[in-house]
Amino acid sequence: QVQLVESGGGLVQAGGSLRLSCAASGRTFSNNAMGWFRQAPGKEREFVASISWSLVSTYYADSVKGRFTISRDNAKNTVYLQMNSLKPEDTAVYYCAARGLPFKVIRNVFDVDYWGQGTQVTVSS
């Protein structure tokens, strides 16, 4: 059974940093895109960032460009999200995501086949 398990969420002051991790088990995703989404209360789940299987291509939402960095370690079947200069509007539950089909990108929720359980990120002003 495939599992994506996030860690690293928490409470941080505005301007601070957090690093999220997502460890996958049950299958390898070395040929699959992985990414992060977030969902704030009362809002739809939105794309944050994704990274290709080859680590060459990364994609970011405009709202996080220049502040967040996505990376992955295929040997560990793990994807990371380094979040710097956090703002109160970054407060949300952050979800790890993976695509089932190989060699396809993740750009929206419809591209995702596997989801983590989510980790809360709260940024205080």
C-alpha positions, 0 to 999 in steps of 0.5 A: 500500500502506498503511503506518503507521510509528511513531517516538519509542520508547526507554528512559526512567526512571520519571516521565519522558515520551516522545512517540510519532508514527505517520505513515500513508501509502498512503491518507488517514485523515482520516475514520477513527479512529486509535489506539494499543495496546501489548503487553508480553511474555507478555501480549495486545495491549491498547487504550491510546487512540484518537481520532475522525476529527473530533478531538472524541472521545478514549478511554483505557484506565483505566491511562493516563487522566490521564497519556497524551494522544492527538492527531492532525494530519489534514493530516499523516496523523499521530497522536501519543501523549504519555506522561507520568509513565511507570511500569515497567508501561508497558513494552511494544511500542506499536502504531499502529492505524487503522480502515478504515471511516470514522466508526467508533471504535476501542475494541479490537483487532477494530476495527483494520484497519491496524497499524504495526510497533511501537516499544519503550517501556522504563521503568526503575524 
